[in-house]
Amino acid sequence: MTTTTGHPIQLLLPGQAAAPEGPIDPFMMYVLHHTFRRDLADFAASVPVTPIADAGTWRALADRWTMFADTLHHHHSGEDAELWPLLLARCDEDEKRVLDAMEAEHHRIDPLLAECHAGFTSMASSADTRTRAALADALVRARQILGDHLAHEETEAIAIVQRHMTTADWDAFEEKMGKQSGLRQTLRVGPMMAKGLLPEDRERVFTRLPGILRLLVTLGGPGFRRLDGRAFYYISS
Protein backbone atom coordinates (compact mmCIF):
# COMPACT_ATOMS: atom_id res chain seq x y z
CA MET A 1 0.00 0.00 0.00
CA THR A 2 1.08 3.57 -0.68
CA THR A 3 0.22 7.05 0.55
CA THR A 4 -1.30 9.81 -1.58
CA THR A 5 2.27 10.89 -2.43
CA GLY A 6 3.01 7.45 -3.87
CA HIS A 7 5.37 6.58 -1.02
CA PRO A 8 4.99 3.27 0.87
CA ILE A 9 3.03 3.35 4.11
CA GLN A 10 5.68 3.18 6.81
CA LEU A 11 5.64 0.53 9.53
CA LEU A 12 5.31 1.99 13.04
CA LEU A 13 5.80 -0.60 15.78
CA PRO A 14 5.33 -0.23 19.56
CA GLY A 15 8.23 1.69 21.10
CA GLN A 16 9.37 3.07 17.75
CA ALA A 17 10.17 6.80 17.86
CA ALA A 18 9.34 7.73 14.26
CA ALA A 19 8.87 6.45 10.72
CA PRO A 20 9.84 9.26 8.32
CA GLU A 21 7.89 9.30 5.07
CA GLY A 22 9.69 8.80 1.78
CA PRO A 23 10.31 6.42 -1.12
CA ILE A 24 12.18 3.80 0.96
CA ASP A 25 10.36 1.06 2.90
CA PRO A 26 12.83 0.17 5.70
CA PHE A 27 10.37 -2.13 7.44
CA MET A 28 12.99 -4.78 8.23
CA MET A 29 15.08 -2.18 10.04
CA TYR A 30 12.06 -1.26 12.15
CA VAL A 31 11.39 -4.92 12.91
CA LEU A 32 15.01 -5.33 14.02
CA HIS A 33 14.74 -2.27 16.25
CA HIS A 34 11.59 -3.75 17.80
CA THR A 35 13.52 -6.99 18.36
CA PHE A 36 16.39 -5.22 20.10
CA ARG A 37 14.11 -3.21 22.39
CA ARG A 38 12.04 -6.26 23.30
CA ASP A 39 15.01 -8.52 23.92
CA LEU A 40 16.82 -6.07 26.17
CA ALA A 41 13.63 -5.56 28.16
CA ASP A 42 13.29 -9.35 28.54
CA PHE A 43 16.93 -9.81 29.58
CA ALA A 44 16.68 -6.95 32.07
CA ALA A 45 13.52 -8.46 33.56
CA SER A 46 14.86 -12.03 33.67
CA VAL A 47 18.28 -11.60 35.25
CA PRO A 48 17.11 -10.33 38.67
CA VAL A 49 14.49 -13.10 39.08
CA THR A 50 16.35 -16.14 37.72
CA PRO A 51 17.53 -18.23 40.69
CA ILE A 52 21.28 -18.38 41.15
CA ALA A 53 21.14 -22.17 41.38
CA ASP A 54 19.27 -22.70 38.08
CA ALA A 55 22.31 -23.46 35.93
CA GLY A 56 20.21 -24.63 32.97
CA THR A 57 18.40 -21.34 32.68
CA TRP A 58 21.63 -19.33 32.96
CA ARG A 59 23.10 -21.39 30.11
CA ALA A 60 19.98 -20.76 28.04
CA LEU A 61 20.17 -17.04 28.82
CA ALA A 62 23.82 -16.99 27.74
CA ASP A 63 22.96 -18.73 24.45
CA ARG A 64 20.00 -16.42 23.87
CA TRP A 65 22.20 -13.38 24.61
CA THR A 66 24.68 -14.56 21.96
CA MET A 67 21.85 -14.72 19.40
CA PHE A 68 20.75 -11.20 20.31
CA ALA A 69 24.27 -9.72 20.39
CA ASP A 70 25.35 -11.32 17.11
CA THR A 71 22.26 -9.94 15.37
CA LEU A 72 22.83 -6.46 16.78
CA HIS A 73 26.52 -6.55 15.80
CA HIS A 74 25.62 -7.62 12.24
CA HIS A 75 23.09 -4.80 12.01
CA HIS A 76 25.44 -2.09 13.29
CA SER A 77 28.51 -3.26 11.36
CA GLY A 78 26.45 -3.33 8.16
CA GLU A 79 25.33 0.24 8.72
CA ASP A 80 28.89 1.39 9.45
CA ALA A 81 30.39 -0.40 6.43
CA GLU A 82 27.65 0.00 3.83
CA LEU A 83 24.94 2.49 4.71
CA TRP A 84 26.56 5.52 6.34
CA PRO A 85 29.47 5.75 3.82
CA LEU A 86 27.00 5.78 0.91
CA LEU A 87 24.99 8.57 2.52
CA LEU A 88 28.00 10.63 3.59
CA ALA A 89 28.88 11.24 -0.05
CA ARG A 90 25.46 12.82 -0.61
CA CYS A 91 24.85 14.77 2.61
CA ASP A 92 25.25 18.34 3.74
CA GLU A 93 27.30 19.18 6.84
CA ASP A 94 24.37 18.97 9.28
CA GLU A 95 23.39 15.56 7.94
CA LYS A 96 27.00 14.35 8.13
CA ARG A 97 27.06 15.23 11.82
CA VAL A 98 24.02 12.99 12.36
CA LEU A 99 25.68 10.08 10.57
CA ASP A 100 28.95 10.60 12.45
CA ALA A 101 26.88 10.45 15.66
CA MET A 102 25.34 7.15 14.52
CA GLU A 103 28.76 5.52 14.29
CA ALA A 104 29.95 7.10 17.54
CA GLU A 105 26.87 5.76 19.32
CA HIS A 106 27.65 2.27 18.00
CA HIS A 107 31.06 2.54 19.66
CA ARG A 108 29.42 3.52 22.96
CA ILE A 109 27.15 0.48 22.79
CA ASP A 110 29.89 -2.07 22.03
CA PRO A 111 31.60 -2.00 25.47
CA LEU A 112 28.25 -2.45 27.21
CA LEU A 113 27.47 -5.48 25.05
CA ALA A 114 30.88 -6.92 25.95
CA GLU A 115 30.19 -6.29 29.64
CA CYS A 116 26.85 -8.09 29.39
CA HIS A 117 28.42 -10.96 27.45
CA ALA A 118 31.03 -11.43 30.17
CA GLY A 119 28.29 -11.40 32.80
CA PHE A 120 26.17 -14.02 31.06
CA THR A 121 29.23 -16.20 30.41
CA SER A 122 30.21 -16.02 34.06
CA MET A 123 26.67 -16.77 35.28
CA ALA A 124 26.46 -19.78 32.94
CA SER A 125 29.66 -21.27 34.32
CA SER A 126 29.65 -20.22 37.99
CA ALA A 127 26.74 -18.07 39.09
CA ASP A 128 26.86 -15.81 42.14
CA THR A 129 24.83 -12.90 43.49
CA ARG A 130 27.50 -10.25 42.90
CA THR A 131 27.88 -11.12 39.21
CA ARG A 132 24.11 -11.21 38.78
CA ALA A 133 23.77 -7.73 40.32
CA ALA A 134 26.51 -6.34 38.07
CA LEU A 135 24.89 -7.94 35.01
CA ALA A 136 21.48 -6.52 35.92
CA ASP A 137 23.02 -3.05 36.20
CA ALA A 138 24.81 -3.40 32.84
CA LEU A 139 21.56 -4.45 31.16
CA VAL A 140 19.73 -1.39 32.50
CA ARG A 141 22.47 0.85 31.12
CA ALA A 142 22.54 -0.99 27.79
CA ARG A 143 18.78 -0.69 27.45
CA GLN A 144 18.91 3.08 28.01
CA ILE A 145 21.82 3.77 25.67
CA LEU A 146 20.63 1.48 22.89
CA GLY A 147 17.09 2.85 23.22
CA ASP A 148 18.36 6.42 22.83
CA HIS A 149 20.40 5.40 19.79
CA LEU A 150 17.50 3.61 18.09
CA ALA A 151 15.24 6.63 18.62
CA HIS A 152 17.92 8.95 17.20
CA GLU A 153 18.29 6.72 14.16
CA GLU A 154 14.53 6.49 13.59
CA THR A 155 13.97 10.24 13.82
CA GLU A 156 17.03 11.70 12.08
CA ALA A 157 19.09 9.07 10.25
CA ILE A 158 16.14 7.42 8.50
CA ALA A 159 14.95 10.86 7.40
CA ILE A 160 18.35 11.26 5.69
CA VAL A 161 17.91 7.83 4.09
CA GLN A 162 14.55 8.94 2.73
CA ARG A 163 16.03 12.16 1.30
CA HIS A 164 19.11 10.72 -0.38
CA MET A 165 18.61 7.04 -1.26
CA THR A 166 16.70 5.49 -4.11
CA THR A 167 14.77 2.25 -3.85
CA ALA A 168 17.53 0.62 -5.93
CA ASP A 169 20.13 1.83 -3.41
CA TRP A 170 18.12 0.40 -0.52
CA ASP A 171 17.46 -2.91 -2.26
CA ALA A 172 21.21 -3.28 -2.92
CA PHE A 173 21.99 -2.54 0.74
CA GLU A 174 19.47 -5.10 1.99
CA GLU A 175 20.75 -7.68 -0.51
CA LYS A 176 24.29 -7.26 0.82
CA MET A 177 23.08 -7.61 4.38
CA GLY A 178 21.11 -10.73 3.48
CA LYS A 179 24.08 -12.38 1.78
CA GLN A 180 26.25 -11.70 4.83
CA SER A 181 23.66 -13.40 7.05
CA GLY A 182 23.11 -16.47 4.89
CA LEU A 183 20.19 -18.90 5.02
CA ARG A 184 21.38 -20.73 8.14
CA GLN A 185 21.59 -17.54 10.20
CA THR A 186 18.25 -16.34 8.86
CA LEU A 187 16.72 -19.66 9.91
CA ARG A 188 17.91 -18.98 13.49
CA VAL A 189 17.20 -15.27 13.66
CA GLY A 190 14.01 -14.95 11.60
CA PRO A 191 11.73 -16.32 14.35
CA MET A 192 13.41 -14.01 16.88
CA MET A 193 12.39 -11.02 14.76
CA ALA A 194 8.78 -12.20 14.52
CA LYS A 195 8.41 -12.75 18.27
CA GLY A 196 6.06 -10.40 20.06
CA LEU A 197 4.64 -8.62 17.01
CA LEU A 198 0.98 -7.74 17.40
CA PRO A 199 -1.21 -9.71 14.98
CA GLU A 200 -1.88 -6.71 12.76
CA ASP A 201 1.81 -5.76 12.70
CA ARG A 202 2.83 -9.36 11.98
CA GLU A 203 0.46 -9.38 9.01
CA ARG A 204 1.92 -6.10 7.69
CA VAL A 205 5.44 -7.49 8.00
CA PHE A 206 4.72 -10.90 6.51
CA THR A 207 2.96 -9.45 3.46
CA ARG A 208 6.18 -7.56 2.69
CA LEU A 209 8.50 -10.57 3.10
CA PRO A 210 9.60 -12.78 0.20
CA GLY A 211 8.16 -16.28 0.37
CA ILE A 212 11.51 -17.88 1.23
CA LEU A 213 11.87 -15.68 4.31
CA ARG A 214 8.35 -16.51 5.49
CA LEU A 215 9.23 -20.19 5.11
CA LEU A 216 12.47 -19.80 7.10
CA VAL A 217 10.64 -18.04 9.92
CA THR A 218 8.19 -20.94 10.08
CA LEU A 219 10.86 -23.65 9.89
CA GLY A 220 13.06 -22.05 12.52
CA GLY A 221 10.20 -21.36 14.90
CA PRO A 222 10.20 -24.56 17.03
CA GLY A 223 13.92 -24.47 17.83
CA PHE A 224 13.85 -20.78 18.61
CA ARG A 225 10.81 -21.09 20.88
CA ARG A 226 12.46 -23.89 22.86
CA LEU A 227 15.54 -21.78 23.59
CA ASP A 228 13.56 -18.60 24.14
CA GLY A 229 11.11 -20.27 26.50
CA ARG A 230 13.93 -21.83 28.51
CA ALA A 231 15.88 -18.58 28.74
CA PHE A 232 12.92 -16.42 29.77
CA TYR A 233 11.11 -19.05 31.82
CA TYR A 234 10.86 -16.93 34.96
CA ILE A 235 9.14 -14.01 33.23
CA SER A 236 6.91 -16.09 30.94
CA SER A 237 5.59 -18.76 33.29
N, C-alpha and C positions, 0 to 999 in steps of 0.2 A: 504494500500500500504506500501511496505517496501523499504529500501535502498539496495544497493549492499551488505552491511554487514548483512542484515537480520533484521536490526532494523526498527521500524516504522518511517515513515516520520513525522517529528515534525511539529506541528502547530506554525506558526509565524504570529502573528497578529499585526496590526498597533500600534506603541508605545512600543511594546515588545522589551526588550534589547537583549535577546538571547533565543535559544532553543537547549540546549546541546544534542548531539546525544547519543543514548543508547537504552537499551532494554525496558525502560518504556515509555509509551505514556501518559504524564500528560496533555492532551489537555484541560481537564476541569479546571485545575489550571490556564492555560493560558487564558481561556475564563473568569474566575473570575477576573484575573488581568486586562484584557481589560475592564470588567465591572466597576471595581473600578476606573481606570483611567478616563473612560468616564464620570462616575457619578460625580466625584469630579470636573471635568472640567465644567460640566453642572451646578452644584450647584454654583461654583465660578462665572460663567457667569450670572446666574439668580439673585442672591441676590442683586447686585448693581442696577439692572434695574427693579426689581419688585416694583411697587408703594407701599409706606408705607400704604396707605389706603385700599389696596386690601387684606382684611382679608381672603377671601376664598383661594387665591393663597398661602398666608403664611401658612395656615393650611395644604394645599396640600403639600407644600414644607416640612413642619415638618413631615407629614406622610411618604413622599417619603424618607426623611433623615433616618427615623427609619428603613425602609426596607433596605436601603444601609448599615447602621451601624450594624444592626443585622447580615446581611450576612457577613460583614467583620469580626465581632467578632467571628462568628461561624468558619470562615476560619482560623483565627489566633489561636483561642483556640484549634482547632483540630490539627494544626501543633505542638503547644506547648505540647499538651498532648499525641499525638499519633506518629507524624512523627519524630520530632527531637530526642526524647528519643530512638527510635528504631535505628536511624542512629548513635547516640553517642556511642553506644556499638560496632560499627564496624569501627569507624573513627580513623585516626591518629590525632596528636595534632593540626596540621594546620587546618584540616577539623573541628575539634571540636571548634576551635576559630570562624570559620564561623558560625556554628550552634548556638554557644553562642550569637553571634552578631545578629542572626535572632530573638532570643527571646528578647534580649535587645531592638532591634528596635521596636518590638511590644509594649513594655512598653513605649517607647517614643511616639508612635502613640496614645495610649489610652487616655492620657490627652487632646490631641487636639480634638479627637472625642467627649469627654465629653464637651469640650468648645463649639464645634459646636452644639451639642445637646441642650445645655442650650440656645444658641443664637436662634435656630429655635423655641424652646418652648416659649421663651419670645416673639419673633416676632409673633407667632401664637395667643398669648393671648393679647398682648398689644404692638404693633409695634411702634418703634420710630427710628429716624435717627441715634442716637448714637449706639444703639444696632445693627442696620443693618451694620454700618461701622465696628464695632468690629467683627461681624460675617463674613463679607467679608474678613477681615484681617486673621481671624482664618482659613478660607477655603483656602486661598493662602498658608499659612504655612503648612496646612495638605496635600495639593496637592504636595508640594515640598518634604516633609518628607516621605509620603507614596510612591511617585514616586521613590525616591532614594532606599527605601526598596525593592520595587518590582523588580527594576533593579538588585539590589544586589542578591536577591533570584534567579532570572532567570539566572544570569551569574554564580554564585558560588554554591548556595545551590542545585539547580537542577542538576548541574554536579555531586555533591556528591550523590544525589539520584540515578543517572544513574550508578555510580560506585559501589554502595553498596546494592541496593535493587533489588529483583527479581520481575518479573511480579506478582507472587503470593502475595508477600509482598504488592505491590502497590494496587492490587485488594482488599486485606483485608482492607487496609487503607481507600480506597474509599467506601467500603461497610459500614464501621463504620461511616464514615461521612454522608453517605446517610441515615442510620438508625436514626442518631441524628436529621437530618432535618425533616424526615417524609414526607408523600405525600402532606399534606396540605401546608407545607412550600415550598415544591418544586413547587406546583401549583402557589404560589405567586411569587416565585423568578425566576423560570425558564424563563418566558418571559423577565425579567429584564436582564438576561444573554445573551439572543438572540438579544437584542436591539442593533442596530448600526453595526452589523456585515456586512461586504461587502458580496454580493451574493455568491462569490466563497468561502469565509471563512465560511459562514453559511452552505453551502453545505458540506464542509469538516467536520464541527462540527456535523451536523445532521446525516451524514452517520456513525459516530462513536457512536451515542447515542442509547441506548436500545429503543425499540418501546414505552414503557410506558412513558419514559421521553419526547419523541417527542410529545406524546399525551397530556401530562400535560402542555407543553409549549404552545400548540395550545389552550387548554381549558382555560388556565389562561390569554391568550393574551388580550381579550377585557377589563377585569377589570384592568389589569396593564396599558394598554394604556390610559384608562380614567384618572387614577391617574397621570400617567407620563405626559400626555398632559396638565392637569390642573396645575401641579407643575411647568413645564417648559414652560408655555404659552408664556412668554415674550421673550424667545429666539428661539421659534419654529414657532411663527406666523409671 
